[in-house]
Amino acid sequence: MNVDVLKRICELQPRYSPTNTPEMKERGKLIRDALADELHEMLPRISAVVGDSAQDLSVDSSDGIGRKTEAPWVRVHSKSLSPNPREGYYFVIHFRADGTGVFFTVGCGSTVWNGGDLRPVSDKELAQRTGWARSVIEQRWKTVAPFEDRIQIGASAALPRTFEKATVVAKRVDVGDLGRTDLDALVLEACARLGEIYRAQRDLRDVQPAEQVEAEVVVAVNPTRRSSSRQGFGLSGAERKAVELRAMLLATEHLMGMGFVCNDTSSSESFDLLACKGEEKVKVEVKGTTSDSCDAIVMTANEVRLHSLEKGATGLIMVSRIRLRREDGKPIAEGGQVEALLGWDIGDWQSDPIAFRVSRRSSRFDPWSWESARAEGAIFLLWSVRVDQRSRRLVLPDRLTQLASHG
C-alpha cells in the first residue's frame, strides 16, 4: 500500500470540518480514489486468501454523505454477504480523528434481519455478533493476533462510536510506523480472517435453526420478497440430510450411554426416537444444526401437540456445531455438541406461529374446532419454539390452547 497516501490522510484528520473545505476535498479524493483504487488492485490477492467463501469481493469508501465525517473509511466486502455497510462482515480501514494512527480491522454492520425486516442491533446483540465472529477466528488460528488492539477513533460524533462497537478485531499502526510495517501483509491477514467468517456464515453457523426455516418459509410464501442479503446461501437438501443423520447418530449414542435402547421412529411418528430403559419410555425429538448455538427450533403442529399433551414425559435433544466438509462433491457431517433435555416441559419455552395453512371454509366449518380443522386441513403448519427468559411459559392463543387439550 502507498504509505504516503495513508500519511497524508492522517495529516488532514486534525483539520476536520463538516463542510467541504479544501482540506476535506483533498481527504475525500484520497479516500474515495487513491486508497480505494489501491485495494481494488489488491483484490486478486485478497480473493486468494478469502478463498471460495466469497468470490464477489468489492471495495467501498466514504468520507461522509453531505456533511463530512470525522471517521472516513474504506472497506473490502462480499457483495452478496455484505451488500452495504449496515449488513454483514467486512475488512475496513479506519483513521484516528487526531491523525496519530490507522486501524486495520474486521467489522460488521449494525442491523439484523428479523421476521422479514431489517432492524437496528442493540449494543448487546452487537457484542454477540462481534463475539461470535471473534470466536470463529480464534477457533481457526487459536488467537486473534496480530489483531489484538482496541479501536479508539477518538471522534466526538456518535457514528464513529458505533464503528468501534461493531469492530470484531483491530490492529493499530501508529503513523510513525507506517513506513516500517508490511501493510499489504496486514491487509491480507485481516482478509483471511474475513474469509473464515464468510465460510462460517455460508454454513449458517451464526443463524439459529428456527431462523433458517423461517427465512425459507418467507421465501416460499412470498417468492418476490427480499428475505436477506444471504438468500440462496442456505444448506442444500443433501447437506441438510447429512446434518440430520449426524444429529440422530449422536443423539442415539448419547441415550445409549445413559442405558437406553433406542428405536428410530422419525419416519412414522411425531417424534424421532423412542428411548426405552426398563419400564421407562421417552419420546425424543432430535434437532441438528450447523449453528454454533441452538436456542430456537422449529416444530410441526403435531410435534407441538405431542409435547404439550405429554409434557414432562418427553425429551428434546439438540445437536449444534455440526460441521460440514465436502468430499468429491458429497457433504460429510462431523462433530456436534449434544444438549439433552429429558423430561422436557415445552411449557418452559415460548412458542410462536411462523406460518399458517389457510383453507377455504365449508358452510359448516368451525375454525376453532379440532375435528373441523383436522377434516378441512386448516391447522397451523409450523411453530417456532423459543426460550423465554422472562416468563418461561409457552404462549398459545386461548382457543388454540383449548384445541390442544382435545384428543
Phi, psi and omega in degrees: 000153181282107182298324183297324178296313180296318180296320181293322176299318178297322178295326182278340183304314180293348180262023183304140171215142177291344179265166186274067178289168178304322179294320180288328175297316179295315179299317180299320179294320179294319181291308189282332184251293188299306184290318178298320179296323178298316179293325175301317180294334180275353186305320177301318179289322178295318179300325180295321181277332176291325177080199186283000179289339178199109178248022179238045185287149179213174181234132174238159175205158179202138171240019178123146177252113187079264175286143179288151181256151174290339189236077177291158182209160172225135184227153171247132188208161170277130181293335180270320183273340178215074186293341177209167185294349180273349185233143170076191182246155182196160170275135182215140176258125176244163181233142173297141180296330180270003175078013184272351183193167179235138179251127173256114193225164162246126182229182181217166178285169184243026171233165182219148177275125181208121176062029178092002182220156174273138177222156180297148178267130177289165178302322180295314180294322179296320177296323178293320181293314179292323178295320177298313181297322178296321179294325176298316179296315182295324178296325182278315186253357181065005179195164173261357179303142006270014185264065187252004186273154174271129180278127176223099183288327176079022179271161181267339182282164184285324186301314178300330177292329174294320176303318181297316180294332183270009180273129178277304177218156183211148171233120178268134172241116179296150185302325180289344181260000184300319182286342181259004183248138176281090186291323178300317180296323180294319178298315182293322177297317179296319181289332173296321175296319178298319179299322178294322177295317178299320178298317179297322179292321180293334173271007176062033181288343181257008184241127177299145181304324178295323181290327177299312181292320181301319178296321178294322179294318180301316180292320181295320182285322182224084186299336183275351182277137178288117183277314177185170178294346183256012179302133181096354182254017178284180180287147175284170178300320179294322179292318178298321179295319179297319178296316180299314181293323178295318179296317179298319180297311182293323178296316179297315179298321180296314181293321178296325176295339176268004177095009180272150167259129188248140176237124180285115181244013189298333183270353186229345184233174178271026173210166190263324183225139169254110183260124184238137175214104186064234179275350183279131176229126183236125175273120190244129171266133181243129177234125178246148182205151172278351181298150179283350176215164183215087179247357180212125181235171176244134177231152175283168179300320180295322179294316178299318181297316179301310184288337175286317181289328184244027185301141183091345181243006179245182181221154175230124175242121179250130180242106180257176177060029173286132182252143180249136168230160183247131180231111184055039179081355182261131180285134177241123180264134182223167175068200180126139179245121187267132169236114183252125177244090178268144191071037186289133175252104181297340178293346177276356180246156176268137182238129182230134176288135177245352175200152178234148164264120183249115183247150176296134181282142168277170184297334184249020184282128173255108187297342182250016175264127180300319181297315180294318180297319180293321181290320185269348179081012182268075180232166178297138181275312184220151175230136175260120184255123185231151175289131174247103185290342182271301186270335183054030182238155172275120184258115177233148172303146185306314184292324178293325176299320177296320179297318184296340180275349179281146175286000000 
